[in-house]
Amino acid sequence: MIRYKPGVKVKGIQPEIVLAIQVAYSGYRDMYQSGDMVVTSVMDGVHSANSLHYKGLAVDLRTRDMHLGDLERWVGGIKECLTDEYDVVLESNHIHIEYQPKESYT
């Protein structure tokens, strides 16, 4: 199941991040047949002034109690399933996913 940490705000979340959450959960479920994937931040929390969280274009996922090898596989699977318009970063205490299309200069 996907659970949301108490206090997580989702009003204003963009569809691109809803998709990213579903992709992340699919990979999580494949690795862990039981247990919940926990979303720790969407439109809330303290982030840099220009953070995409405040635009509904970023999500953080809990990683505590997970082994580094599992985390690396999970991040790799998420990256493989999403387009290059997403950044998927394994931070020290969470996975950060943001939707940030690269500008085309053609």
C-alpha distances in whole Angstrom, upper triangle without the diagonal:
4,6,10,13,15,18,16,18,17,20,22,19,21,19,20,17,15,15,15,11,11,13,12,8,10,12,10,8,12,13,11,10,8,7,5,6,9,11,14,17,17,20,21,22,26,26,29,31,31,27,25,22,25,25,21,22,20,17,16,13,13,15,17,17,17,20,22,22,18,18,21,19,16,18,21,18,17,21,22,20,20,24,26,26,23,24,21,22,21,23,23,20,18,17,19,19,21,23,27,29,32,35,37,41,42
4,7,10,13,15,13,15,13,17,18,16,17,16,17,14,12,13,12,9,9,11,10,7,10,12,10,10,13,14,12,13,11,9,6,5,6,7,11,13,13,17,17,19,22,23,26,28,27,23,21,19,21,21,18,18,16,13,13,10,11,13,15,17,16,20,21,22,18,17,20,19,15,17,20,17,16,19,21,18,19,22,24,23,20,21,18,19,19,20,21,18,15,15,16,16,18,20,23,26,29,32,34,38,40
4,7,9,12,10,13,12,16,18,16,18,18,19,15,13,15,15,11,12,15,13,10,14,15,12,13,17,17,15,15,13,10,6,6,5,6,9,11,12,15,15,17,20,21,25,27,26,23,21,18,20,21,18,19,16,13,12,10,10,13,14,16,16,20,22,23,19,18,21,21,17,19,22,20,18,21,23,21,21,25,26,25,22,22,20,20,19,20,21,17,15,15,16,17,19,21,24,27,30,33,36,40,41
4,6,8,6,9,10,13,15,13,16,17,18,14,13,16,15,11,13,16,14,12,16,17,15,16,19,19,18,19,16,13,10,8,6,5,6,8,10,12,12,13,17,18,22,23,23,20,19,15,17,18,15,16,14,11,10,9,10,13,15,17,18,21,22,24,21,19,22,22,19,19,23,21,19,22,24,22,22,25,26,24,21,21,19,19,19,19,20,16,14,14,15,15,17,20,23,26,29,32,35,38,40
4,6,6,9,11,15,17,16,19,20,20,17,16,19,17,14,16,19,16,15,19,19,17,18,22,21,19,20,18,14,11,10,6,6,5,8,10,12,11,11,15,17,20,22,23,19,19,15,17,19,16,18,15,12,10,10,9,13,13,16,17,21,22,24,21,19,23,23,20,20,24,23,21,24,26,25,24,27,28,26,23,22,20,20,19,18,18,14,13,14,15,16,18,21,24,28,30,33,36,40,42
4,6,9,11,14,17,16,20,21,22,19,18,21,20,17,19,22,20,18,22,23,20,22,25,24,22,23,21,17,14,14,10,10,8,10,12,13,11,12,15,18,21,23,24,21,20,17,18,20,18,20,17,15,14,13,13,16,16,19,21,24,26,28,25,23,26,27,24,24,28,27,24,27,30,28,27,30,31,29,26,25,23,23,22,21,21,17,16,18,18,19,21,24,26,30,33,35,39,42,44
4,6,10,12,15,15,18,20,21,18,18,21,20,17,20,23,21,20,24,25,22,24,27,27,25,26,24,20,17,16,12,11,9,9,10,10,8,9,13,15,19,20,21,18,18,14,15,17,15,18,16,14,13,14,14,18,18,21,23,26,27,30,27,25,28,29,25,25,28,28,25,27,30,29,27,29,30,28,25,24,23,23,22,21,21,18,17,18,18,19,20,22,25,28,31,33,37,40,42
4,7,10,12,11,15,17,18,14,14,17,16,14,17,19,17,17,21,22,20,21,25,25,23,25,22,19,16,14,10,8,6,6,6,7,6,8,12,14,17,18,19,16,15,11,12,14,12,14,12,10,10,11,12,16,17,21,21,25,25,28,25,22,25,26,22,22,25,25,22,24,27,25,23,26,26,24,21,21,20,20,20,19,20,17,15,15,15,15,16,19,21,25,28,30,33,36,39
4,6,9,9,12,15,16,13,13,17,16,14,17,20,19,18,22,23,22,23,27,27,26,27,25,22,18,16,13,10,10,7,6,5,5,9,12,14,17,17,18,15,14,10,10,12,10,13,12,11,12,14,16,19,21,24,25,28,28,30,28,25,27,28,24,23,27,26,23,25,27,25,23,25,26,23,21,21,20,21,22,21,22,20,17,17,16,16,16,18,20,23,26,28,32,35,37
4,6,5,9,11,13,10,10,14,14,12,14,17,17,17,20,22,21,22,25,26,25,26,25,22,18,16,14,10,11,9,6,6,8,12,15,16,18,19,18,15,13,10,10,11,8,11,11,10,12,14,16,20,22,25,25,28,28,30,27,24,27,27,23,22,25,24,21,23,25,23,21,23,24,21,19,20,19,21,22,21,23,21,18,17,16,15,14,15,18,21,24,27,30,33,35
4,6,9,12,14,12,12,15,16,15,17,20,20,20,23,25,24,25,28,29,29,29,28,25,22,20,17,14,15,12,9,7,10,14,16,17,19,19,18,16,14,11,11,10,8,12,13,13,15,17,20,24,26,29,29,32,32,33,31,28,30,30,27,26,28,27,24,25,28,25,23,24,25,22,21,22,22,23,25,24,27,24,21,21,19,17,16,17,19,22,25,27,30,33,35
4,6,9,12,11,11,14,15,15,17,19,20,20,23,25,25,26,29,30,30,31,30,27,23,21,19,15,16,13,9,7,11,14,17,16,18,17,16,14,12,10,9,7,6,9,11,12,15,18,21,24,27,30,30,32,32,33,31,28,29,30,26,25,27,26,23,24,26,24,21,22,23,19,18,20,21,22,24,24,27,25,22,20,18,16,14,14,16,18,22,23,26,29,31
4,7,8,7,7,11,11,11,13,16,16,17,19,21,21,23,25,26,26,27,27,24,21,18,16,13,14,11,7,7,11,14,16,16,18,18,16,13,10,9,9,7,4,7,8,9,13,15,18,21,24,27,26,29,29,30,27,25,26,26,23,21,24,23,19,20,22,20,17,19,20,17,15,17,17,19,21,21,24,22,19,17,15,13,11,11,14,16,20,22,25,28,30
4,5,6,7,9,10,11,13,15,16,17,19,21,21,23,25,26,27,28,28,26,22,19,18,15,16,14,10,10,14,17,19,18,19,19,16,14,11,10,11,8,5,6,9,10,14,16,20,23,26,29,28,30,29,30,28,25,26,26,22,21,23,22,18,19,21,18,15,16,17,14,13,15,16,19,21,22,25,24,20,18,15,13,11,9,12,13,17,19,21,25,26
4,5,5,6,9,10,11,12,14,15,17,19,20,21,23,25,25,26,26,25,22,19,18,16,18,16,12,13,17,20,22,21,22,22,20,17,14,13,14,12,9,9,11,12,15,17,21,23,26,29,27,30,29,29,27,24,25,25,21,20,22,20,16,17,19,16,13,14,16,13,13,16,16,19,22,23,26,25,21,19,16,13,12,10,13,14,18,19,22,25,26
4,6,5,6,9,10,11,12,14,16,17,18,20,22,23,24,25,26,25,21,18,18,15,17,15,12,14,17,20,21,20,21,21,18,16,12,12,14,12,9,7,9,10,14,16,19,21,25,27,26,28,27,27,24,22,22,22,19,17,18,17,13,14,16,13,10,11,13,10,9,12,13,16,19,21,24,23,19,16,14,10,9,7,10,11,14,17,19,22,24
4,5,5,6,9,10,10,12,14,15,16,18,20,21,22,23,23,22,18,15,15,12,14,12,9,11,14,16,18,17,19,19,17,14,11,10,12,11,7,6,6,7,10,12,16,18,21,24,23,25,24,25,22,19,20,20,17,15,17,16,12,13,16,13,11,12,14,11,9,11,12,14,17,18,21,20,16,13,11,8,7,7,11,13,16,19,21,25,27
4,5,5,6,9,10,11,13,15,15,16,19,20,21,22,22,20,17,14,14,11,14,13,10,12,15,18,21,20,22,22,20,17,14,13,15,13,10,9,10,9,12,13,16,19,22,24,23,25,25,26,23,20,22,21,17,17,19,17,13,15,17,14,12,14,16,14,13,15,14,17,19,20,23,21,17,15,14,11,11,11,14,16,20,22,24,28,29
4,5,5,6,9,10,11,13,14,15,17,19,20,21,21,20,17,15,15,13,16,15,13,16,19,21,23,22,23,24,22,19,16,15,18,16,12,11,11,11,14,14,17,19,23,25,23,25,24,24,21,19,20,19,16,15,16,14,11,13,14,10,9,11,14,13,11,14,13,17,18,20,24,22,18,15,14,11,11,10,14,15,18,21,23,26,27
4,5,5,6,8,10,11,12,14,16,17,18,20,20,19,16,13,13,11,14,13,12,15,17,19,21,19,21,22,20,17,14,13,16,15,12,10,9,8,11,11,14,16,20,22,20,22,21,21,18,16,17,16,13,12,13,12,8,10,12,9,7,10,12,11,9,10,10,13,15,17,20,19,15,12,11,7,8,9,12,14,17,20,22,26,27
4,5,5,6,9,10,10,12,14,15,16,17,17,16,13,10,10,8,12,12,10,14,16,18,20,19,21,23,21,18,15,14,17,16,12,11,10,8,9,9,12,14,17,20,18,20,20,21,17,15,17,16,13,12,15,13,10,12,14,12,11,14,16,15,12,13,12,14,15,17,19,17,14,11,11,9,10,11,15,17,20,24,26,29,31
4,5,5,6,9,10,10,12,14,15,16,16,16,13,10,12,11,15,15,14,17,19,21,24,23,25,27,25,21,19,17,20,19,15,14,13,12,13,12,15,16,20,21,19,21,22,21,18,17,18,16,13,14,15,12,10,13,14,11,11,14,17,16,14,15,14,17,17,20,22,20,17,14,14,12,14,14,18,19,22,25,27,31,32
4,5,5,7,9,10,11,13,14,16,17,16,14,12,14,13,16,17,16,19,21,23,25,23,25,27,25,22,19,18,21,20,17,15,14,12,13,12,15,16,19,21,18,20,20,19,16,15,15,13,10,11,12,9,6,9,10,7,8,11,14,14,12,13,12,15,16,18,21,20,16,13,13,11,13,13,17,18,21,24,25,29,30
4,5,5,6,9,10,11,12,14,15,14,12,9,11,10,13,14,14,18,19,20,22,21,24,26,24,20,18,17,20,20,17,15,13,11,11,9,11,12,16,17,15,16,16,16,13,11,13,11,8,8,10,8,6,9,11,9,10,13,15,15,12,13,10,12,13,15,18,16,13,10,11,9,12,14,17,19,21,25,27,30,32
4,5,5,6,8,10,10,11,12,11,9,7,9,10,14,15,15,19,20,21,24,23,26,28,27,23,21,19,22,22,18,17,15,12,12,10,12,13,16,17,15,17,18,17,14,13,15,13,10,11,13,11,9,13,14,12,13,16,19,19,16,16,14,16,15,18,20,18,14,12,14,13,15,17,20,22,25,28,30,34,35
4,5,5,6,9,10,11,12,13,11,10,13,14,17,19,19,22,24,25,27,27,29,31,29,26,23,22,25,24,21,19,18,16,16,13,15,15,18,19,16,18,19,17,14,14,15,13,10,12,13,9,9,13,12,10,12,16,19,19,17,18,15,17,17,20,22,20,17,15,16,15,17,18,22,23,25,29,30,34,35
4,5,5,6,9,10,12,13,12,10,13,14,17,19,19,23,24,25,27,26,28,31,29,25,23,22,26,25,22,20,18,16,15,12,14,13,16,17,14,15,15,14,11,11,12,9,6,9,10,7,7,11,11,9,12,15,18,19,16,16,13,15,15,18,20,18,15,13,15,14,17,18,21,23,25,28,30,34,35
4,5,5,6,8,9,9,9,7,10,12,15,17,18,22,23,23,26,25,28,30,29,25,23,22,25,25,22,21,18,15,14,11,11,11,13,14,11,13,14,13,9,10,12,10,7,10,12,9,9,13,14,13,15,18,20,21,18,18,14,16,14,17,18,16,14,12,15,14,18,20,23,25,27,31,32,36,37
4,5,5,6,7,8,8,8,12,14,17,20,21,24,25,26,28,28,31,33,32,28,26,25,28,28,24,23,21,18,17,14,14,14,16,16,14,15,17,16,12,13,15,13,10,13,15,12,12,16,16,14,17,20,23,24,21,21,18,19,18,21,22,20,17,16,18,18,21,22,26,27,30,33,35,39,40
4,6,6,10,11,12,12,15,17,20,23,23,27,28,29,31,30,33,35,34,30,28,27,30,30,26,25,23,20,19,16,16,16,18,17,14,15,16,15,11,13,14,11,9,13,13,10,12,15,14,14,16,20,22,24,21,21,18,20,19,21,23,21,19,17,19,19,22,23,26,28,30,33,35,38,39
4,6,9,10,11,11,14,17,20,22,23,27,28,28,30,29,32,35,33,30,28,27,30,30,27,25,23,20,18,15,15,13,15,14,11,12,13,11,8,10,12,9,8,12,13,11,12,15,15,15,18,21,23,25,22,21,18,19,17,19,20,19,17,16,19,19,22,24,27,29,31,34,36,39,40
4,5,7,9,9,13,16,18,21,23,27,27,27,29,29,32,35,34,30,29,27,30,31,27,26,24,20,18,15,14,13,14,12,10,12,14,13,10,12,14,12,11,14,16,14,15,18,19,18,20,24,26,27,24,23,20,20,18,20,21,19,17,16,19,20,23,25,29,31,33,36,38,42,43
4,7,9,11,15,18,21,23,25,28,29,29,32,32,35,38,37,33,31,29,32,32,29,28,26,22,21,17,17,16,17,16,14,16,18,17,13,15,18,15,14,17,19,16,17,21,21,20,22,26,28,29,26,26,23,24,22,24,24,22,20,20,22,22,26,28,31,33,35,39,40,44,45
4,7,10,13,16,19,22,24,27,27,28,30,31,34,37,36,32,31,28,31,32,28,28,25,22,20,17,15,15,16,14,13,16,19,18,15,16,19,17,15,19,21,18,19,23,23,22,24,28,30,30,27,27,23,24,22,24,24,21,19,19,22,23,26,28,31,34,36,40,42,45,47
4,7,9,13,15,19,21,24,24,24,27,28,31,34,33,29,28,26,28,29,26,26,23,19,17,14,12,12,13,12,12,15,18,18,14,15,18,17,15,18,20,19,18,22,23,22,23,27,29,29,26,25,22,22,20,21,21,18,17,17,20,21,24,26,30,32,35,38,41,44,46
4,6,10,12,15,17,20,20,21,24,25,28,30,30,26,25,22,25,26,22,22,20,16,14,11,10,11,12,12,12,16,18,19,15,15,18,17,14,17,19,18,17,20,22,20,21,25,27,27,23,23,20,20,18,19,20,17,15,15,17,18,21,23,27,29,32,35,38,41,43
4,7,10,13,14,18,18,18,21,22,25,27,26,23,21,19,22,23,19,19,16,12,11,7,7,9,11,12,11,15,16,17,13,12,16,15,12,13,16,15,14,17,19,17,18,22,23,23,20,19,16,17,15,16,17,14,12,11,14,14,17,20,23,26,28,32,34,38,40
4,6,9,11,15,15,15,18,19,22,24,24,20,19,16,19,20,17,17,14,11,9,6,5,8,10,12,12,16,17,19,16,14,17,17,14,15,18,17,15,18,21,19,19,23,24,23,20,19,16,16,15,15,16,12,10,11,12,13,16,19,22,25,28,31,34,38,40
4,6,8,11,11,12,15,15,19,21,21,17,16,13,15,17,13,14,11,7,6,5,6,10,12,15,15,18,19,20,17,15,18,18,15,15,18,18,15,18,20,19,18,21,22,21,17,17,14,15,14,14,16,12,9,10,10,11,13,16,19,22,25,28,31,35,37
4,7,10,9,9,12,13,16,19,19,15,15,12,14,16,14,14,11,8,5,6,6,10,11,15,15,18,19,21,19,16,19,20,17,16,20,20,17,19,22,21,20,23,23,22,18,17,15,15,14,13,14,11,8,10,10,12,14,17,20,23,26,29,32,35,38
4,6,6,6,9,10,13,15,15,12,11,8,10,12,10,11,8,6,5,7,9,13,14,18,18,21,21,23,21,18,20,22,18,17,21,21,18,19,23,21,20,22,22,20,17,16,15,14,15,13,15,12,10,10,9,11,12,15,17,21,23,26,29,33,35
4,6,8,11,11,13,15,14,11,9,6,8,9,7,8,6,5,7,9,12,15,18,21,21,24,24,25,23,20,22,23,19,18,21,21,17,19,22,20,18,20,20,18,15,15,14,15,16,15,18,15,13,12,10,10,10,12,15,18,21,24,27,30,33
4,7,10,10,13,13,13,10,9,5,5,7,6,8,8,8,10,13,16,19,21,24,24,27,27,29,27,24,25,26,23,21,25,24,21,22,25,23,21,22,22,19,17,17,17,18,19,18,20,18,16,15,13,13,12,14,16,19,22,24,27,30,33
4,7,9,12,12,13,11,11,7,7,10,9,12,10,10,10,13,15,18,20,23,24,27,26,29,27,24,26,27,24,22,26,26,23,24,27,26,23,25,25,22,20,19,19,18,19,18,19,17,15,16,14,14,14,16,18,22,24,27,30,33,36
4,6,10,12,13,10,12,8,9,13,12,14,11,11,10,13,14,17,18,22,22,25,25,28,26,23,25,27,24,22,26,26,23,24,28,27,24,26,26,23,20,19,18,17,18,16,16,14,13,15,13,15,15,18,19,23,25,27,31,34,37
4,7,9,11,9,12,9,10,13,14,15,13,13,12,15,16,18,19,23,24,26,25,28,27,24,25,28,25,23,26,27,24,25,29,28,26,27,26,24,21,19,19,17,18,15,16,15,14,16,14,16,16,18,19,23,25,27,30,33,36
4,6,8,6,9,8,8,12,13,13,11,11,11,15,16,18,20,23,24,26,24,27,26,22,24,26,24,21,24,26,22,23,26,26,23,24,23,21,18,16,16,15,16,13,15,14,14,14,12,14,13,16,16,20,21,23,27,29,33
4,6,5,9,9,9,12,14,14,12,14,14,18,19,21,22,26,26,28,26,29,28,24,25,28,25,23,25,27,24,23,27,27,24,24,23,20,18,16,17,16,17,15,17,17,16,16,13,15,14,16,15,19,20,21,25,27,31
4,6,9,10,9,11,14,14,13,16,16,20,22,24,26,30,30,31,30,32,31,28,28,31,28,25,28,29,26,25,29,29,26,25,24,21,20,18,20,19,21,18,20,20,19,19,16,17,15,17,16,19,20,21,25,26,30
4,6,9,8,9,12,11,12,14,16,20,22,24,26,30,29,31,29,31,30,27,27,29,27,24,26,27,24,23,26,26,23,22,20,18,16,15,17,17,19,18,20,21,19,18,15,15,12,13,12,15,16,17,21,23,26
4,5,6,8,9,9,8,11,12,16,18,20,23,26,26,28,26,28,27,23,24,26,23,20,23,24,21,20,24,23,20,20,19,16,14,13,14,14,16,15,18,18,16,15,11,12,9,11,11,14,16,18,21,24,27
4,5,5,6,5,5,9,11,15,18,20,23,27,26,28,26,28,26,23,23,25,22,19,21,22,19,18,21,21,17,17,16,13,12,11,13,14,16,16,19,18,16,14,11,10,7,8,8,12,14,16,19,22,25
4,5,5,6,5,7,9,13,16,18,21,24,24,26,25,27,25,22,23,24,21,19,22,22,19,19,22,21,18,19,18,16,13,13,14,14,16,15,18,17,14,13,10,10,8,10,11,15,17,19,23,26,29
4,6,7,8,10,13,16,19,22,24,28,27,30,29,31,29,26,27,28,25,23,26,26,22,22,26,24,21,22,21,18,16,16,17,18,20,19,21,20,18,17,14,13,11,12,13,16,19,20,24,26,29
4,5,8,11,14,17,20,23,26,29,29,31,30,31,30,26,27,28,25,23,25,25,21,21,24,23,19,19,19,16,15,15,17,18,21,20,23,22,19,18,15,13,10,10,11,14,16,18,21,24,26
4,6,8,11,15,18,21,24,27,26,29,28,29,27,24,25,26,22,20,23,22,19,19,22,20,17,18,18,15,13,14,15,17,19,19,22,21,17,16,13,11,9,9,11,14,17,19,22,25,28
4,7,11,14,17,20,23,26,25,27,26,27,25,22,22,23,20,18,20,20,16,16,19,17,14,14,14,11,10,11,12,14,17,17,20,19,16,14,11,8,6,5,8,11,14,16,19,22,25
4,7,10,14,16,19,22,21,23,22,24,22,18,19,20,17,15,18,18,14,14,18,17,14,15,15,12,9,9,10,11,13,14,17,16,12,10,7,6,4,6,9,12,15,18,21,24,27
4,7,10,13,16,19,18,21,20,21,19,16,18,18,15,13,17,16,13,14,17,16,14,16,16,14,11,11,10,11,12,12,15,13,10,8,6,5,6,9,12,16,18,21,24,28,30
4,7,9,12,16,15,17,17,19,17,14,15,17,14,12,16,16,13,15,18,17,16,18,18,17,13,12,10,10,10,9,12,10,6,6,5,6,9,12,15,18,21,24,27,30,33
4,6,10,13,12,15,15,16,14,11,14,15,11,11,15,14,12,14,17,17,16,19,19,19,15,14,11,10,10,10,12,9,5,5,7,8,11,15,18,21,23,26,29,33,35
4,6,9,9,12,13,15,13,10,14,15,12,12,16,16,14,17,20,19,19,22,22,22,18,17,13,12,10,10,10,7,5,7,9,12,15,18,21,24,27,30,33,36,38
4,6,6,9,9,12,10,7,11,13,10,11,14,15,14,16,19,19,19,22,23,23,19,17,13,12,9,9,9,6,5,7,10,13,17,20,22,25,27,31,34,37,39
4,5,9,10,13,12,10,13,15,13,14,18,18,18,20,23,23,23,26,26,27,23,20,17,15,12,11,9,7,7,10,14,16,20,23,26,29,31,34,37,40,42
4,7,10,12,10,10,14,15,14,16,18,19,19,22,24,24,25,28,28,29,25,23,19,18,14,14,12,10,11,13,17,19,23,26,29,32,33,37,40,43,45
4,7,8,7,7,10,11,10,12,15,16,16,18,20,21,22,25,26,26,23,21,17,15,12,13,12,10,10,11,15,18,21,24,27,30,31,35,37,40,42
4,6,5,6,9,10,11,12,14,15,17,18,20,21,23,26,26,27,24,21,18,16,12,14,12,12,12,13,17,19,23,26,28,30,32,35,38,40,42
4,5,5,6,9,10,10,12,14,15,16,18,20,21,24,23,25,22,19,15,13,10,11,11,11,12,12,15,18,21,24,26,28,29,33,35,38,40
4,5,5,6,9,10,11,12,14,15,16,19,20,23,23,25,22,19,16,15,12,14,14,14,14,14,17,19,22,25,26,28,29,33,35,38,39
4,5,5,6,9,10,10,12,14,15,17,18,21,22,24,20,19,15,14,11,14,14,14,13,12,16,17,21,23,25,27,29,32,34,37,39
4,5,5,6,8,10,11,12,14,15,17,19,20,21,18,15,12,11,8,10,11,11,10,9,12,14,17,20,22,24,26,29,31,35,36
4,5,5,6,9,10,11,12,14,16,18,18,20,17,14,11,10,8,11,12,13,12,10,13,14,17,20,21,23,24,28,30,32,34
4,6,5,6,9,10,10,12,14,17,18,20,17,16,12,12,11,14,16,16,14,12,15,15,18,20,22,24,25,29,30,33,34
4,5,5,6,9,10,11,12,16,16,18,15,14,10,11,10,13,15,14,12,10,12,12,16,18,20,22,23,27,29,32,34
4,5,5,6,9,10,11,13,14,15,12,10,7,7,7,11,13,13,11,8,10,10,13,15,17,19,20,24,26,29,31
4,5,5,6,9,10,12,13,15,12,11,9,10,10,14,16,17,14,11,13,12,15,16,18,19,20,24,25,28,29
4,5,5,6,9,12,13,15,13,13,10,12,12,16,19,18,16,13,14,13,15,16,19,19,21,25,26,29,30
4,5,5,6,10,11,12,10,10,7,10,11,15,17,17,14,10,11,9,12,13,15,16,18,22,23,27,28
4,5,5,7,8,10,8,8,6,9,11,15,18,18,15,12,12,9,11,12,13,14,16,19,21,24,25
4,6,8,9,12,11,11,10,13,15,18,21,22,19,15,15,13,15,14,16,16,17,21,21,25,25
4,7,10,11,10,12,11,14,16,19,23,22,19,15,15,13,14,13,16,16,18,21,22,25,26
4,7,8,7,9,9,13,15,18,22,22,18,14,14,10,11,10,12,12,14,17,18,22,23
4,5,6,9,10,14,17,20,24,24,20,17,15,12,11,9,10,9,11,14,15,18,19
4,5,7,10,13,16,19,22,23,20,16,15,12,11,9,9,8,8,12,13,16,17
4,7,10,13,17,19,23,23,20,16,14,11,9,6,5,4,6,10,11,15,17
4,6,10,13,15,19,19,16,13,10,7,6,4,6,7,9,13,15,18,20
4,6,10,12,16,17,14,10,8,6,5,7,7,9,10,14,17,20,22
4,7,9,13,14,11,7,6,5,7,9,11,13,14,18,20,23,25
4,6,10,11,9,6,5,6,9,12,13,15,16,20,23,25,28
4,7,8,6,5,6,9,12,15,16,19,20,24,26,29,31
4,6,5,6,7,10,13,16,18,21,21,25,28,30,33
4,6,8,10,14,16,20,21,24,25,29,31,34,37
4,7,10,13,16,20,22,25,26,30,33,35,38
4,6,10,13,17,19,22,24,27,30,33,35
4,7,10,13,16,19,20,24,27,30,32
4,7,10,12,16,17,21,24,27,29
4,7,10,13,15,18,21,24,27
4,6,9,12,15,18,21,24
4,6,10,12,15,19,21
4,6,9,12,15,18
4,6,9,12,14
4,6,10,12
4,6,9
4,6
4
